[in-house]
Amino acid sequence: MAVGIGCRTGVSGEAIAALVERALAAADAPALPAALFTVVDKVGEAGIGEAAVRLGLPLVHLPRAALAAVADRVTTRSERVVELFGVPAIAEGAALAGAGRGSRLVVERMAEAGATVAVAIGGATEETT
């Protein structure tokens, strides 16, 4: 299982962690995800890093190409995200890419307070294939 995260600059780790917890509850997840995933452009985004620490999960920054590779499977599309990153969705794309081959969304994009989160399950992560 993988959780994808997107956010606007300055969103707090507390807000992101709370949204992740809501998404995991919506997924009826029996265990924690392997990691949190986002796009490499968010490397300096303090809130995402703080959320990972709060949740005790590793944070993986994926290249835009990984999100582009699953773009045909996202359910939401943001023109703003397309303009900024060249992909239709950060949270859903990161979740799908992070969950690996054969992944599918179990929680579509949830948004609150400038953050977005999605949950996907699927095959092996790219590091293990």
Buried (B, 14 or more C-beta within 10 A) or exposed (E): BBBBBBBEEEBBBEBBBBBBBBBBEBBEBEEEBBBBBBBBBBEEBEBBBBBBEBBEBEBBBBEBEBBBBBBEBBEBEBEEBEEEBEBBBBBBBBBBBBBBEEBEBBBBBBBEEBBBBBBBBBEEBBEEE
